[in-house]
Structure formats: structure tokens, C-alpha cells
Amino acid sequence: MLRAVIDLGTNTFNLLIANTQTRQIIFQTKEGVALGMGGINEKRISTEAFQRAFDALKKFKNLCDDLAVQSIRAIGTSALRDANNANELIDKVAAELKISIEVISGLQEATLIYKGVALSHAFDEPALIMDIGGGSTEFIVADHQGPILAHSFDIGVSRLFQLFEYQDPLSAQDITRVENYLNQHCASFFKQKLPKVLIGASGSFETFYELMAQKVFAAEGMSVQVDVAAFKLMLDQIISSTQAQRNANPHIIEIRKRMAPLAAIKTRWVLHTIQIEHIYISPNSLKEGVLFGL
């Protein structure tokens, strides 16, 4: 049976189609929709973002129809959770595309992320999963038995990007401003005793891997360990890069070219705050958790 999941992220919409009986992935793609651009901090979806979202979902629906997908599960996350006009998009998609969008809480999102990551990682020791989104960022402490602690913070890169004015490249003041914002919004979570193992869930972490390794991230369903020192150096290079340098870099997808330094600042802040000793990158996240993590 072919099933599809659509992850309606704040920056990127992801489509995954698989045979859920054999767990064979049939097709996957992503669209840089920027659903949160122009309105996320005002709790609305802008007119332009609304149209981009509908167009992407129409494209995904046509792909599913062409492949004779039998069911589609569409998951709305941070931008749709917060937008006062989210129901306008939800109703239009239901009426015209026959897709029902399920808007989930931050805790539900964190649980599904864990289920996806757990398919790719053995959890020989407790680890901290980090999923960088456009609207929110999820942190899940987990072991082989399941999540121990989970939190979703509204510190996504799209929110941060639209919250402040930035120089190109980022100035020391820009970096300090972002780090202070993270301290203000996440400090209590990071005062707890947390694992020294970090698992980056798909998304931005795949970009980080490709920038560090200078090759496509091809994990074949399993998490990949990376060198901590090399990873930190790569983060420093992204943070100090110019927009022109990122535009010319083939390893950064279009939707991340503007916001990659903010994702890097956030990740570096986590590494330093809890003194991470081991880093893994998982190819899985929410969409795999929805399809296979039951």
C-alpha cells in the first residue's frame, strides 16, 4: 500500500511516498515554500506565502495521484499552529485538493521526530535530538526506550530572520543578539543535566554535513557520526560567510541560503552550552516518524 506524508514546515514542505508494508521509499521531494515569511511573528500567513503553499500542495497532490497513492497525511507545524488565518488555508486545501491538514502541537511534533530518528539510530546511550525548523526548534532527550524529555521552542530560523536586522556578513553584535535571544528563551531547558551526544535531525543538519564533507548526504537510512572539531569549524565558516558566498554554494538549497548562518549560530550555541562530545546526523525526522514510526 502506497501512503504519503506531507510535512508542512515553516520554510520547507516535504513529501514522502512509501510502501508502508515493505518500508520502501518510492519517492520524495521538497519545496521551499517559506510559509512563515512575511507574517510569522505577527501570527499570520501572508498572501504571497498562502499562494506558494497552495501551489506546492497542488503539485504534491498531482504527484500522489500519478503514483496512485492510497492515502495522504498532511501535518501542519509551527507556522500553522500560530497563524490566526491558518484555517483559511486548511479549508481551501480540503475543499479543492481533498487533503486534510492536521495541525499538531509542539509536543506531538517532538514525539514524531523521535519516532523518525529512532528508525535510524540505535541509542546505545542517551542523546539529545535537535530538529531545526523555520518556526520552532525541537529538543528531545531520548534513549532506546523512548523520549525522556521533550520541548518545542519558538526559535525557528524564519522567526529569527524576521525578528532582527542583520549585516552581511553577520557582525559580532548580530551574533550576540541571537545568542542572547536563545538564552532568554531556552536557558531553563539547558540548565538541566543533558546528554553529551547530539543527533541532528535531517533538514539543516543534512546541509551542514554536505558543507563539511563536500558531498551529498547519502545515509541510506542510518545516522552518521561526524567529527566534532570539523563540524564546529564548518559552523564558524557558515556564520562568517557572506550572502554572495552562500548563493554560490551548491550544497546549500535555495530556501536555506539566507538563514543558514542563524541555524549555525543556534547549533553552535547548543554545542557550547552543554559541551557536546559526539555528533550524529540522522536522515530522518517528522515525516518518517509519521509513516513508519507507528
N, C-alpha and C positions, 0 to 999 in steps of 0.2 A: 504493500500500500504506500503510495506516494503522499507525503504530507509536507507542508511548507510552514515555515515560521518567518514572520516579518518583524524585525526589531526596529521600532520607530524611535531611533535615538535623536538626541537634540541636534547633533551635527550630521550623522550618517544614518541612512536607512539600510538595513541589511536583510537580504533574502537568502534563506537556506532551504533547499528542497532535498529530501532524502527518503529512502525506503526505510521506514521505521522498524520493519521486521528484521532486515539484514544490517541495518545501520550504515548502509551505503549512501554516501552523499552523491546526489545526482547532479546538482547544480547549485552554485552560489554566486552572488554578486552584491554590490553595494552602490549606493547613490549618495553623493554629497548634497544633502538637502538643505542643511543649515536652518532647521526648523526654528531654532531659538534666536536666529539673527534678527535684530531689529525690534525685539519685543520681550525677550525672556525676563529681563529684570523689571519689566512693567507688567508681568503676568499676562501676556497676550501673544498670540501668533500674528505676525504681520501679514498684510495682504499678499505680499510677494512670497513669503515663506509658505503661506497657505496653498498657493498655487503650485509651488515647487513640490510640496508634499503630495498633493493630489496627483500631479503628473507622474511622480515616481511610483506611487501606489498603483496607478493605472498601468504603467509599464510592467510592474511586478505581476499584476493580475493577468495580463496578457501572456507573460512568460509561463505562469502557472497553468493557464488554460491550454497553451501549446503542448505542455508536458503531461496533460491530463492529471494534474494534481487533484487529489480527492478531498483534501481539507486544507484550509489556511488558518493559521492562528496568528493574529497581529497583536503585538504587545506595545503599548504606549508607555513611555517612561517620563523622565523629569519635565521636559517641556510641556507635555500634555497634562501631566499631573497639576502643573501650576497655572496653566493658561485659563483665564476666565472665559475665553471663546473656544475652548477645546471642543465642546460639543458640536459646534458648527462644522468642524472638520469631520468629527466622528459620524455625524448624521449624514453628511454628504457622501462619505465613503461607503456607508452602509446602504444608502439609497441607490447610488449609481454604480458602485463596484461590487456590491454584495459581500463586502468584507466587514466583519465586526471587530472593531478595535477594543481591546481590553486594556484599560489603564491600570497599572499596578502601583502599589506603594513602594517606597524605597526599600523597606524590609523584604518585600516579596522579590524585588529586583535582586537584592543581595543574595537571597536564597537560590534563585535561579542561576545566578552567576556561579555560585559554589557548585551547583549540580553540573554545570558545564565544565568547569575547571577540574572537578573530581574525576571526570572521564579521561583526563589527560595526565593526571598527576597522582602518584601513589600515596602521598602524605606519610612518608616514613617518620616524619617529625612534624609537629605543629608548624603552620605557616600563616603568614598574613597575605591574603589575596587583595590586590588593588585593581580596580576597574575604573579607568579614567573616561568619563563621559563629557559631553558638552554641557549638560545641565547639572549633573551630580557626579560625585565620585563615591564609589562603594569600597568599604574596607571590611573584610571578613576574616576573622581568626578561625581556623579550622584544623581538624586532624582527620584521620581515616574514618572516624565515626560520624563526622558531620560538622556543621558550624558550631562554634563555641560562643562567638561574639560577632555581631554584625552591626554596621551603621552606614547610613547613606547621608552624605553631606552635600548641600547645595553649593559646591565649589567647582563646578564644571568649567572647562576651559572657555566655553562660549560666554558664560556669565562673567568670568574674569576678564575676558577680552573686551566686553562691552562696559565693564564697570569703571575702568580707568583709561586714561590717555597714555600711550607708550611712545618712547623714542625708538628709532631704528638705527642701529641695533639697540636692544634694551639697555638702559642706563642702570648704574648701581642703585639709584633711587627707585627705579621701576621694580627691580628685583626685590628690594627691601620692602616695598609697598605690598607686593604679592605675598611675600613670606609673612609679613605682619598680619595680613588678612587670613592666611591659613592658621596662624597661631591663635587668632581671635575666634575662629570658627571650629577648630578641631582640637585645641590643646587638651581638653579634658580626656578625649579618647586616647591620646598618645601619652598621657601620664600613667596609664595602666602598664602593667608588665606585658609586653607583646613579643611574639616570636622574632628571632633574628633572620628568619627566612622569608623572602618576599616572592610572591608569584604574581607577575603582571598578566592580566587577563586580556589577551588579544588586542585589537584596536591600536591605540598609540604605542603599546609595547611591541607590536609587530614592526611598526615603523622604527622604533628605537633599535631593534635587532638588525634591521636592514641597513640602517645608518652605520652601525658598529661593524657588521660583518661584510657590508658592501655586496650583499647578495639577497635574493628573495628568501623570505622566511618560509621554509617548507618543513614543517614539524611532523607531518604525517600522523597527526592525531595525538602526539605526546608532547609534554612540556620539555623545554630545552634549557639547560643551565648555561649561564653566561658568566664571564669573568667580571667580578665586581669592579676592579680598578678600571678596566677598559670601558665598562658601562658608565661609570662616573665621568670619565674623560669625554665620552660621547655626549653626555648630558650637558657638560660645560660648553662643548662646541656648539650645540644647538642653541643654548641660551645666548651665546655671544654672536650668533650668526645674524646676517642681515636678511631682509625680506628678499632681496635680489638673489642671494645665495640659496635660499630655500626654494625660490621659484625655479631655479635651475637644477635643483637636485631631483633626480628621477626616483629616488627612494622615498620621497615624501609625497603622499597623494594630495590632490588639489585641496581638499577640504581642510587638511592639516597644515598647509603651508603657512597660514597666518598665525595659527595658535600653537604650533609645536613648541616654541620656547616656554609657553605657560605650562604645558604638560610636563616639560623637562624640569622647570622650577619646582613644580609640585612633587615630582618623583624624587628629585634631589633632596628636597626638604624632608621627605619621609625617610630616605636612606640615612640622612644625618641625624634625624630626631631619635630614631630607635637603633641606630648603629647596625644596620643590616649587614649580615655576613655572607649570605648566599642569595642569589637571584635566579629565578626561573621565569621563563616566558611561556605561557600556555596559548595554544591556538584557539582555545575555546572560551566562550563566555555565555551570555544570556541565551542566545539563540540555540546553542547546543543543549543547554540546560532545559529549555522548553521542549525540544524534540526528543532528546534521548535520556534526559535525567529523571524520568518518572520512576 
